[in-house]
Amino acid sequence: MKRLTEFFAGLCLSACGLTALAQQPTEGVMQPPKVLVVHREFIKPGKAGAVHVKSESAFIQAMTDAKWPTHYFAVTSLSGPSRALFIMGYDSFDAWEKDNLAMMKDAKLSAAFDNAALADGELLSGYDDNVAVYREDLSYHAGVNIARMRYFEISRYVVRPGHRKEWEALVKEYMNGYQKGVPDVHWAVFESVYGQDNGGVYLVFIPLKSLSELDHFSAESKNFEAAVGEAGMKRIEDLTASCIESSQTNLFAFDPRMSYPAETWVKADPDFWSTK
């Protein structure tokens, strides 16, 4: 319970929420995509860092040569198993399909990807792809200038079968509490629908400009508890015990060297995104 409260408290520390490659920038603020595709690579011991960066550069070069319009960015793990996540966002499943079909029809790009994947595979102990949909109803002030962020805290919640409504009620309890006591809160929730992580799995992304923001989580948790009050905290505790089967939180760092960012991102922060 304490960890869950601290997690939601941390949401108010920066312009949080996700993500990924949405199409509605307003002064650098981007709204979350409707469909989130995450390619996850698990790295063999000793094969992370510069070795993996070099391998991934082949994919970036292929995309650059093709002037491919779909962009992605990479984050690498600071906790848990050694892994890299490659994040892509789409407006719809139809848009995702059209992108896949276009890549299949581009013989040069497909061949370049096949060659790059063959070399990259030697560095991996495994990989998978997961697809999630944006839950706007469970998100709060989700826009963020993602190009200026440097880290993600990603939390994964597994909701017990048959307890979806209680999970939704729990998140909305937090929404109401922060609106009363700590109004400058931002987060985005995605529900996993395809891949290893689907079936009652919800992902919450918190972009961070600096890890120093984590130092304030406990203090903000106390502010939230004071705003909600004893009765409100009791409701939250009861819902948490009832609906959450398990949860896990990990930290990831943005890696521009393995990313294929949009030109708007590079212009927003060239010193960071131009690093290769």
C-alpha positions, 0 to 999 in steps of 0.5 A, spaced: 500 500 500 505 504 501 509 503 495 502 504 491 501 511 494 508 513 493 507 511 486 501 516 485 504 521 489 510 521 484 506 523 478 505 530 480 513 532 480 513 533 473 509 534 467 508 527 467 504 522 463 506 519 456 508 519 451 510 516 445 509 519 438 503 523 438 501 528 433 498 534 437 504 538 439 502 544 443 508 548 445 512 542 445 506 538 449 504 531 446 498 527 448 499 520 448 498 515 442 492 511 442 496 505 440 502 503 443 507 498 440 513 496 445 518 492 442 522 489 448 529 486 447 533 482 453 540 483 453 545 477 454 551 479 459 556 483 457 552 485 450 549 491 453 552 498 452 556 500 446 556 493 443 548 494 443 548 501 441 553 499 435 548 493 433 542 498 433 545 503 429 544 499 423 536 499 424 537 507 425 541 507 418 536 503 414 530 508 417 534 514 415 536 512 408 528 510 407 526 517 410 521 513 414 515 517 417 514 513 423 519 514 428 521 511 435 525 512 441 529 507 446 529 506 453 534 502 457 533 499 464 536 501 470 533 496 474 531 489 473 533 484 467 538 488 462 533 490 457 531 495 452 524 498 450 523 501 443 517 505 443 512 506 437 505 510 437 500 510 432 493 513 432 489 507 431 490 499 429 489 501 422 495 506 422 499 501 425 497 496 419 499 501 414 505 502 417 507 494 417 504 493 410 508 499 407 515 496 410 513 489 407 513 492 400 519 496 401 524 491 399 530 495 400 528 497 407 526 489 409 532 487 407 536 492 411 532 490 417 533 482 416 541 483 416 540 488 422 536 483 426 541 477 424 547 481 427 542 484 433 540 477 435 547 475 437 546 479 443 539 478 445 537 472 450 530 474 448 525 479 445 518 480 445 512 485 442 507 488 446 501 492 444 497 497 449 491 501 448 491 508 451 486 509 457 484 516 457 479 515 462 484 513 467 489 518 465 490 525 468 493 531 464 497 526 460 500 531 456 508 532 456 514 535 453 516 528 452 522 530 448 525 534 454 524 528 458 530 523 460 527 517 464 521 513 465 518 510 471 514 504 468 509 501 473 506 494 471 499 492 475 496 486 474 488 486 476 485 480 479 480 477 474 473 480 475 476 486 479 476 491 473 471 495 475 474 496 482 481 497 479 478 503 475 475 506 481 481 505 485 485 510 480 479 515 480 480 515 487 487 517 486 484 522 481 479 525 486 484 526 491 490 529 487 484 534 484 483 536 491 490 536 495 495 536 489 492 539 483 498 539 478 498 531 477 499 528 470 499 521 468 497 516 463 495 509 463 495 504 458 491 497 458 495 491 455 491 488 449 496 483 445 503 480 447 506 476 453 503 482 458 496 482 456 490 480 460 488 485 466 495 488 465 495 496 466 502 500 465 503 507 468 508 511 465 512 517 469 517 521 465 522 524 469 527 530 467 531 528 473 532 522 478 532 527 483 525 528 482 524 521 486 527 524 492 520 528 493 516 522 492 515 520 500 513 528 501 508 528 496 505 522 499 504 525 505 501 531 502 496 526 498 494 522 504 492 529 508 488 531 502 484 525 502 483 524 509 483 517 513 476 515 510 479 516 503 485 512 505 481 506 508 477 506 501 484 506 497 486 500 502 480 496 501 480 497 493 488 496 493 487 489 497 481 487 493 483 488 486 491 488 485 494 481 484 501 484 483 505 490 481 512 492 479 516 498 478 522 499 474 526 505 472 529 506 464 533 511 461 532 514 454 537 513 450 538 517 443 543 513 440 538 507 439 533 512 437 530 514 431 526 521 433 522 525 429 525 532 427 521 536 432 524 532 437 531 533 435 530 541 434 527 541 441 533 538 444 539 537 439 544 536 444 541 530 447 537 527 441 543 528 436 547 524 440 549 518 436 
